[in-house]
Amino acid sequence: MATVAYLGPAGTFSEAAVRRLGDVDALPARSIPEALDLVRDGAVDSALVPLENSLEGSVPVTLDNLLSGPPLRIVGEVVLPVSFALTARVPLDEVRTVASHPHALAQCRAFLRAKLPHATTVEVLSTAAAARAVAEGTVDAGICAPIAATTLGLPLAAEDIGDRPDTATRFVQVVTGAPGPAPTGNDVTSLAVYIAHDRVGALLSVLTELAVRGVNLTRIESRPTGERLGRYVFLLDCAGHVAEPRVGEALLGLRRVCAEIRFLGSYPRDVDDAPVPAPAGMSDADLLASEAWLSGLRGMFQA
Ligand SMILES: O=C(O)C(=O)C[C@]1(C(=O)O)C=C[C@@H](O)C=C1
């Protein structure tokens, strides 16, 4: 059975996301970098790690790890609805410390301000680690998935405490060099592009390579490269698969205008909505028809 590392201990949202993969051997790691290193070291087949959340945005530790170190390839995604609960071992008005994963604390800001204005937040490695800290008595309260609290026999002091009721976290499954998944017709391609900073319109030229091929950009985000102020790498998600003509053409164009590209993977989307259709004249069929036309012209020059 394939082994999948995830941010543990048991009871995290990451574990719930791993369960969506079906019959796999789930291996808890202490942190996201540790889960990714288990893949790089060959100790597990893959890791499933949080990449972004619909409310709080990207998970920087995941992005930065995917951008540095030996390359990992994304082969799938899981989009998981997340709903947070508060577990507390004292009444709410006596809570002085509340622990959780920083991304979970950030998604419950309004609740914390309204109900626990005097509590100090304590960042821990995961939401399930927060529940354990409550069980061990090192903090008064924790924000976690309801199951993380109930499996430890802890009470739920409040449920659905997130700032929005319909929050979702997107997880990605990464491997080292295994063959990538074939196109499904509803895929996403993830790239990290490094632009030449000494050129006016460098980012515009990146976006143009996608737009002129009718490739839909679904996410763009910058992270500092760490070299110095003003140096950024852009993380792009585009609709489509590298094996498809339009995305392939766009990658050829990007390769010419970017200083460096890290290809992160082409993989099936885990959403129900259909991809945005290509504008008129920009479908893969249009592209193949124009290529056939050109090769007809070129054929006239062959002996
Ligand atoms: O701590 C967990 O339960 C996790 O799986 C991590 C994580 C994250 O990093 O975003 C996952 C989903 C929620 O958005 C909050 C925390």
PDBQT file of the ligand as one rigid body, heavy atoms in Angstrom, charges set to zero:
ROOT
HETATM    1  O1  LIG A 401      -3.137  21.898  11.536  1.00  0.00    +0.000 OA
HETATM    2  C1  LIG A 401      -3.828  21.260  10.732  1.00  0.00    +0.000 C 
HETATM    3  O2  LIG A 401      -4.833  20.614  11.055  1.00  0.00    +0.000 OA
HETATM    4  C2  LIG A 401      -3.448  21.270   9.331  1.00  0.00    +0.000 C 
HETATM    5  O3  LIG A 401      -3.718  20.326   8.631  1.00  0.00    +0.000 OA
HETATM    6  C3  LIG A 401      -2.750  22.497   8.780  1.00  0.00    +0.000 C 
HETATM    7  C4  LIG A 401      -3.714  23.560   8.262  1.00  0.00    +0.000 C 
HETATM    8  C5  LIG A 401      -2.949  24.624   7.379  1.00  0.00    +0.000 C 
HETATM    9  O4  LIG A 401      -1.733  24.648   7.336  1.00  0.00    +0.000 OA
HETATM   10  O5  LIG A 401      -3.648  25.454   6.761  1.00  0.00    +0.000 OA
HETATM   11  C6  LIG A 401      -4.717  22.939   7.395  1.00  0.00    +0.000 C 
HETATM   12  C7  LIG A 401      -5.975  23.366   7.294  1.00  0.00    +0.000 C 
HETATM   13  C8  LIG A 401      -6.449  24.544   8.058  1.00  0.00    +0.000 C 
HETATM   14  O6  LIG A 401      -6.462  25.621   7.135  1.00  0.00    +0.000 OA
HETATM   15  C9  LIG A 401      -5.566  24.878   9.201  1.00  0.00    +0.000 C 
HETATM   16  C10 LIG A 401      -4.345  24.319   9.361  1.00  0.00    +0.000 C 
ENDROOT
TORSDOF 0
